[in-house]
Amino acid sequence: MSAGPTPRPGVRDTEPYVSPQLDVAARLNTNECPHRLPERFFKELAHAIEDLPLNRYPDGRMTRLREELAAHAGHTLEGTWVANGSNEILLQLLQAYGGSGRSAAVFEPTYLLHYRLCWLTQTDLVSLRLDEAFSLSQASIDAAVAAGPNVVFVCSPNNPTGNAQPLDAVASLAGATDALVIVDEAYVEFGGATCLPLASEHSNVAIVRTFSKAFASAGARIGYLLAEPSVVGDLQRVRLPYHVSAITQAAGIAALHHAHEALDILASIRTERDRIFAALRHIPDVTVYPSDANFVLFVPPKPAADVWQGLLDRGVLVRDLSAVVPNALRVTAGATHEVDLFLDALKEVLAS
């Protein structure tokens, strides 16, 4: 009997990328928005879906969604692109600009998925370091230029550290290399300066954003790119046919129509983020890092794995990121009652 097909080398040595989705009172591990858009959004979306010809393929160029998104972002239609979450945008960028025999640089500590996407596309990975404040320093920039990658990832605000990168540092990097500089701005609506102005000054800067956080639409899976039209043209060459469904496009258009209501949600999340930061600063022996995102990274005085389990035992799920920042945990800024649960549970765990 046949032993079955053999995957490419390394596939079965790699674990699936997962984040626990447990039934707990406060799920604060995946940086989701804790609030829904208003019912008016869902009614508009339902009406739009009723009129969709789902027996036909969707608009493969996503024209209406891109038009409205370009107007919202203040960017050109030709330089705006959409995919199923920002992760697919990043994958398409590596399919177009990475691949076998080419390399991508990351500045550690940073978003773990960047590593996996390099592996998926068989792009060689160049690991560099941020400075002690997790900022993009001149030394980091010089190291990236010297490595000669084809792609450079900059995460701003950075995940998991939460800090935005200095605009002048990203501009210096873009001006010193011909590599595609991908600025992952998944959390930019929560704080920090956007690097979007650099996309019109440097043809090698590509801004990647998502609807998952700022538009409370993680379940819709919508990500977008703002870059030079030539970059969008390259992604059109590598993307799958009809890769964004008609329903997803409708969800994106409806969400944009309620952008002003999403702003109120953002303000409440910033308030809870700042409350978490302030509270952790007053807990003895806890190290907490300032954040421009919708989460806070902190280092407890006890082993992170024990604190993580203690919080889970009390109905609070956070993210253990010890593999990225030693002994660190990351907590999402949730709804007020969820943050209350987290802070009370943390005090109990640390006192036990």
Sequence and secondary structure as in RCSB ss.txt:
>XXXX:A:sequence
MSAGPTPRPGVRDTEPYVSPQLDVAARLNTNECPHRLPERFFKELAHAIEDLPLNRYPDGRMTRLREELAAHAGH
TLEGTWVANGSNEILLQLLQAYGGSGRSAAVFEPTYLLHYRLCWLTQTDLVSLRLDEAFSLSQASIDAAVAAGPN
VVFVCSPNNPTGNAQPLDAVASLAGATDALVIVDEAYVEFGGATCLPLASEHSNVAIVRTFSKAFASAGARIGYL
LAEPSVVGDLQRVRLPYHVSAITQAAGIAALHHAHEALDILASIRTERDRIFAALRHIPDVTVYPSDANFVLFVP
PKPAADVWQGLLDRGVLVRDLSAVVPNALRVTAGATHEVDLFLDALKEVLAS
>XXXX:A:secstr
       STTGGGS          SEE SS   SS   HHHHHHHHHHHHT  TTS   TT HHHHHHHHHHHT 
 STTEEEESHHHHHHHHHHHHH  TT EEEEEES  HHHHHHHHHTT EEEEEE  TTS   HHHHHHHHHH  S
EEEEESS TTT     HHHHHHHHHH SSEEEEE TTGGGSS  SHHHHHH TTEEEEEESTTTTS GGG  EEE
E  HHHHHHHHHHS TT S HHHHHHHHHHHHTHHHHHHHHHHHHHHHHHHHHHHHTSTT EE   SSSEEEEE 
SS HHHHHHHHHHTTEE EE TTTSTT EEEE   HHHHHHHHHHHHHHHH 
